[in-house]
Amino acid sequence: MSRVAAIDCGTNSIRLLVADVTAHDDGRRDLRDVYRGMRIVRLGQGVDATGRLADEALERTQAALAEYAAIAVRKGVERVRMVATSATRDASNREDFFAMVRETLGVDAEVITGDEEARLSFTGAVGDLDPEDGPFVVTDIGGGSTELVVGTWDGVRADITAAYSADVGCVRLTERCLRSDPPTDEEVREAEKVARQTLDDAFAAVDCSGARTWVGVAGTVTTLSAIAQRLPEYDPAAIHLSHVSQIRVEQITDDLLRMTHEERAAIGAMHPGRVDVIGGGALVVKVLADELAERAGISAMTVSEHDILDGIALSIS
């Protein structure tokens, strides 16, 4: 058994998992959570418009990393891996980000490829599912991108058939289209058009027709599950492996896009850092639900609390 720390730095949030990894003779590896944490840092703030990471976003990220480094020391972590995704790939000042991470955390941040991101997300997402429910299609909706992955899982290893990383996510879509509070009908129509056009390329690259189970991961879908269940506060145990129907996704999305900032903030299970971008994220999920119903006959999403963070932790051992 080894104790590891996995850090996933995305466009909107930065998350930490400290876990004990146990390796078995048959190749299985089990994760036992020691600590999970999440901070909304909005690293991708304005990066679409400026091409650079904002100074204040770097400062927020550094503060979160300093906290995570202290937790790792207190918890007796042996190895750390940090993965940085969409927002850092093309930023003109990306070296400032890497230097800050190295100084604060003591390890280098890895900007992984879309294929690697897909593999890690898939492995984390399907680990608690019955292999007989596959093939699986896993969607990971982030701040700047959405990963679409199809594959199987035999209880030990994931076999990925196809994967694609689309440049649409809750932050990117909100900043580009949903500027009013609440968004106007015209803004919503434009945002849905952008989401559909962008995801068309993903579905052209990834054949989902043979998938039997859709697994959604990351903060947008877990929040939608909490809303669907009318949870008074965020409850990971109630959310993990819950189901949200296509019809319910559409209803919740429409409701969120009609709400003001104040109304969204009043939802008990809503993290304050998601209030501004949950409408854009929900719209991406709505488009995914429509497409998967048409292409694979899947009428509901299985929501997993486990995702790329768990895949990163397993990759360290």
PAKEZA-577252 format. One record per residue (C-alpha): residue in three letters; z, y, x. Coordinates in steps of 0.1 Angstrom, whole numbers, padded with zeros to 4 digits, always signed. Layout:
BEGIN
AlaZYX/...
END
This chain:
BEGIN
Met+0000+0000+0000/Ser-0008+0035+0012/Arg+0000+0069-0002/Val-0029+0093-0004/Ala-0038+0127-0017/Ala-0071+0135-0034/Ile-0081+0171-0040/Asp-0111+0180-0062/Cys-0122+0216-0059/Gly-0146+0225-0086/Thr-0161+0257-0100/Asn-0133+0264-0125/Ser-0103+0243-0113/Ile-0087+0227-0083/Arg-0068+0195-0089/Leu-0045+0173-0068/Leu-0037+0136-0072/Val-0010+0120-0050/Ala-0011+0082-0056/Asp-0001+0049-0041/Val-0031+0026-0035/Thr-0026-0011-0035/Ala-0054-0033-0022/His-0057-0069-0035/Asp-0073-0099-0018/Asp-0100-0101-0045/Gly-0112-0066-0037/Arg-0094-0048-0066/Arg-0075-0017-0058/Asp-0048-0003-0080/Leu-0037+0034-0083/Arg-0002+0043-0092/Asp+0002+0080-0099/Val+0029+0098-0080/Tyr+0019+0134-0089/Arg-0010+0151-0107/Gly-0015+0188-0107/Met-0042+0213-0118/Arg-0047+0250-0112/Ile-0074+0272-0127/Val-0088+0292-0098/Arg-0123+0301-0110/Leu-0138+0297-0076/Gly-0172+0301-0090/Gln-0164+0335-0105/Gly-0197+0355-0106/Val-0213+0333-0080/Asp-0245+0328-0101/Ala-0250+0366-0101/Thr-0239+0375-0065/Gly-0246+0343-0045/Arg-0212+0345-0029/Leu-0176+0334-0035/Ala-0155+0364-0047/Asp-0127+0374-0024/Glu-0102+0372-0052/Ala-0114+0337-0061/Leu-0109+0326-0025/Glu-0074+0341-0026/Arg-0065+0322-0057/Thr-0079+0289-0042/Gln-0059+0294-0010/Ala-0027+0299-0030/Ala-0033+0267-0049/Leu-0041+0248-0017/Ala-0009+0261+0001/Glu+0011+0247-0028/Tyr-0008+0214-0027/Ala-0002+0211+0011/Ala+0035+0215+0006/Ile+0036+0189-0022/Ala+0017+0164+0001/Val+0043+0169+0028/Arg+0072+0164+0004/Lys+0056+0133-0011/Gly+0050+0117+0023/Val+0012+0115+0020/Glu-0005+0096+0048/Arg-0041+0106+0042/Val-0058+0135+0025/Arg-0094+0139+0013/Met-0107+0171-0003/Val-0140+0173-0021/Ala-0157+0206-0030/Thr-0185+0206-0055/Ser-0209+0229-0073/Ala-0196+0264-0065/Thr-0196+0260-0027/Arg-0230+0244-0022/Asp-0251+0275-0020/Ala-0227+0304-0016/Ser-0237+0328+0012/Asn-0201+0330+0025/Arg-0193+0293+0022/Glu-0181+0292+0059/Asp-0152+0316+0048/Phe-0142+0289+0023/Phe-0143+0261+0048/Ala-0123+0280+0074/Met-0097+0289+0048/Val-0094+0252+0037/Arg-0091+0240+0073/Glu-0063+0265+0081/Thr-0044+0260+0048/Leu-0047+0222+0043/Gly-0053+0209+0078/Val-0084+0189+0068/Asp-0120+0198+0062/Ala-0135+0202+0027/Glu-0164+0179+0021/Val-0193+0193+0001/Ile-0206+0160-0013/Thr-0241+0152-0026/Gly-0248+0149-0063/Asp-0252+0111-0058/Glu-0218+0108-0042/Glu-0202+0130-0068/Ala-0217+0108-0095/Arg-0205+0076-0078/Leu-0169+0089-0074/Ser-0168+0102-0110/Phe-0181+0069-0124/Thr-0157+0048-0105/Gly-0127+0069-0116/Ala-0139+0071-0152/Val-0145+0034-0160/Gly-0115+0018-0141/Asp-0094+0013-0172/Leu-0123+0000-0194/Asp-0133-0035-0203/Pro-0164-0044-0183/Glu-0178-0061-0214/Asp-0181-0027-0230/Gly-0208-0017-0205/Pro-0233-0006-0195/Phe-0216+0028-0194/Val-0229+0063-0194/Val-0204+0087-0179/Thr-0207+0125-0182/Asp-0186+0148-0161/Ile-0187+0184-0174/Gly-0176+0208-0147/Gly-0177+0246-0143/Gly-0211+0248-0127/Ser-0227+0214-0132/Thr-0228+0183-0154/Glu-0231+0148-0140/Leu-0249+0121-0159/Val-0244+0086-0146/Val-0253+0051-0160/Gly-0240+0019-0145/Thr-0219-0012-0149/Trp-0184-0021-0139/Asp-0172-0056-0131/Gly-0135-0048-0127/Val-0138-0044-0089/Arg-0170-0025-0082/Ala-0193+0000-0099/Asp-0230-0006-0098/Ile-0248+0026-0106/Thr-0283+0024-0121/Ala-0291+0061-0121/Ala-0274+0095-0117/Tyr-0283+0132-0120/Ser-0265+0164-0115/Ala-0276+0192-0139/Asp-0269+0228-0131/Val-0251+0236-0163/Gly-0213+0237-0169/Cys-0187+0256-0189/Val-0184+0286-0165/Arg-0221+0289-0157/Leu-0232+0287-0193/Thr-0205+0312-0205/Glu-0213+0338-0178/Arg-0251+0335-0184/Cys-0251+0335-0222/Leu-0218+0338-0241/Arg-0208+0374-0233/Ser-0194+0386-0266/Asp-0160+0378-0282/Pro-0167+0358-0302/Pro-0203+0350-0291/Thr-0230+0363-0314/Asp-0253+0338-0332/Glu-0281+0349-0309/Glu-0260+0342-0278/Val-0250+0308-0291/Arg-0287+0299-0298/Glu-0297+0310-0263/Ala-0268+0290-0247/Glu-0278+0259-0266/Lys-0314+0263-0256/Val-0304+0267-0219/Ala-0281+0236-0222/Arg-0308+0215-0238/Gln-0335+0225-0214/Thr-0313+0219-0184/Leu-0301+0185-0196/Asp-0336+0174-0205/Asp-0342+0170-0168/Ala-0311+0149-0165/Phe-0321+0126-0194/Ala-0356+0123-0179/Ala-0341+0111-0147/Val-0314+0088-0162/Asp-0324+0062-0188/Cys-0295+0059-0212/Ser-0312+0037-0237/Gly-0293+0006-0227/Ala-0259+0021-0225/Arg-0233+0008-0249/Thr-0203+0031-0242/Trp-0202+0069-0235/Val-0173+0080-0214/Gly-0166+0117-0211/Val-0143+0131-0183/Ala-0129+0164-0171/Gly-0111+0193-0187/Thr-0136+0203-0214/Val-0137+0169-0230/Thr-0099+0162-0227/Thr-0093+0195-0244/Leu-0117+0186-0272/Ser-0099+0154-0277/Ala-0065+0172-0279/Ile-0080+0196-0305/Ala-0096+0166-0325/Gln-0062+0150-0326/Arg-0045+0183-0335/Leu-0020+0178-0307/Pro+0007+0205-0306/Glu+0005+0204-0268/Tyr-0015+0187-0241/Asp-0006+0150-0240/Pro-0025+0130-0213/Ala-0012+0097-0228/Ala-0026+0105-0262/Ile-0058+0117-0248/His-0066+0089-0224/Leu-0091+0064-0239/Ser-0092+0083-0272/His-0124+0086-0292/Val-0142+0117-0306/Ser-0171+0112-0329/Gln-0204+0131-0327/Ile-0197+0148-0360/Arg-0162+0159-0348/Val-0177+0172-0316/Glu-0201+0194-0336/Gln-0174+0206-0359/Ile-0150+0216-0331/Thr-0178+0233-0311/Asp-0188+0254-0340/Asp-0152+0263-0347/Leu-0146+0273-0310/Leu-0177+0294-0309/Arg-0166+0314-0339/Met-0131+0321-0326/Thr-0120+0351-0307/His-0103+0349-0273/Glu-0069+0354-0291/Glu-0076+0326-0316/Arg-0086+0301-0288/Ala-0056+0310-0268/Ala-0033+0302-0297/Ile-0044+0265-0297/Gly-0014+0246-0285/Ala-0032+0222-0262/Met-0054+0248-0246/His-0048+0256-0210/Pro-0049+0294-0205/Gly-0075+0290-0178/Arg-0099+0273-0202/Val-0097+0299-0230/Asp-0127+0319-0218/Val-0150+0290-0211/Ile-0142+0262-0236/Gly-0169+0273-0260/Gly-0196+0270-0233/Gly-0182+0236-0223/Ala-0180+0223-0258/Leu-0216+0233-0263/Val-0227+0212-0234/Val-0207+0182-0249/Lys-0224+0188-0283/Val-0259+0186-0267/Leu-0249+0154-0248/Ala-0236+0139-0281/Asp-0268+0147-0299/Glu-0290+0132-0271/Leu-0269+0101-0267/Ala-0269+0094-0304/Glu-0307+0097-0304/Arg-0314+0079-0271/Ala-0287+0051-0272/Gly-0274+0051-0307/Ile-0239+0060-0295/Ser-0220+0078-0321/Ala-0187+0086-0304/Met-0173+0096-0269/Thr-0145+0077-0252/Val-0124+0103-0234/Ser-0109+0094-0200/Glu-0082+0112-0182/His-0094+0095-0150/Asp-0124+0109-0132/Ile-0137+0120-0098/Leu-0101+0126-0087/Asp-0093+0089-0091/Gly-0125+0080-0074/Ile-0117+0102-0044/Ala-0082+0086-0041/Leu-0097+0051-0042/Ser-0123+0061-0015/Ile-0096+0070+0010/Ser-0079+0036+0010/
END
